[in-house]
Structures are given as C-alpha cells and as structure tokens.
Amino acid sequence: MCALDAYLEKVWGGILSEEEQLIIETFQELGNEDQQTILAHLKKMVSEDGWQPSQVHSASKALAVLDQGL
C-alpha cells in the first residue's frame, strides 16, 4: 500500500468510525479544502443510492457529529 492510500484509509477510517472524538479530531486535522471535500462526499453518501446501509449510517453519524462540533 502506498503512502497516499494509507493516509486516505486513515482519514476515512476516522471519519466513518462512529466515534465522536475520533471523527472530530480526524476532521480538524484536515485543511479547509479537504474538509469541504469530505463534507460533500458524506452528503452524497447519505443522499444517493448505491451505498451499503452501514456506510449510510456511518456517514449520517459523521455528519451529525460534525454539525454539532463545528
């Protein structure tokens, strides 16, 4: 696994972890542009077809946590 893949896995693992503190810490480590990209993707995950129910649940949790924590 290359460094970029490992980094992306770590970021998405934190964002979709369903652990409030980890979601917030992971998000805050990102730059503004990356934060906006993450938020846009999470919104797609909860509003578009094709995602697994567990993915939709994790994305919904992340959005709720970030909405409260931002």
Contacts in CASP RR format, 6 or more apart in sequence:
PFRMAT RR
TARGET T0000
AUTHOR 0000-0000-0000
METHOD contacts of the structure
MODEL  1
MCALDAYLEKVWGGILSEEEQLIIETFQELGNEDQQTILAHLKKMVSEDG
WQPSQVHSASKALAVLDQGL
1 9 0 8 1.000
10 26 0 8 1.000
11 26 0 8 1.000
11 30 0 8 1.000
11 38 0 8 1.000
13 26 0 8 1.000
14 22 0 8 1.000
14 23 0 8 1.000
14 26 0 8 1.000
15 23 0 8 1.000
15 26 0 8 1.000
15 27 0 8 1.000
15 38 0 8 1.000
15 42 0 8 1.000
15 62 0 8 1.000
16 55 0 8 1.000
16 58 0 8 1.000
16 59 0 8 1.000
16 62 0 8 1.000
17 23 0 8 1.000
17 26 0 8 1.000
17 58 0 8 1.000
18 57 0 8 1.000
18 58 0 8 1.000
18 61 0 8 1.000
18 62 0 8 1.000
20 65 0 8 1.000
23 61 0 8 1.000
23 62 0 8 1.000
23 65 0 8 1.000
23 66 0 8 1.000
24 65 0 8 1.000
24 66 0 8 1.000
24 69 0 8 1.000
27 35 0 8 1.000
27 38 0 8 1.000
27 66 0 8 1.000
30 38 0 8 1.000
39 63 0 8 1.000
39 66 0 8 1.000
42 59 0 8 1.000
42 62 0 8 1.000
42 63 0 8 1.000
42 66 0 8 1.000
43 63 0 8 1.000
45 51 0 8 1.000
45 55 0 8 1.000
45 56 0 8 1.000
45 59 0 8 1.000
46 56 0 8 1.000
46 59 0 8 1.000
46 60 0 8 1.000
46 63 0 8 1.000
51 59 0 8 1.000
END
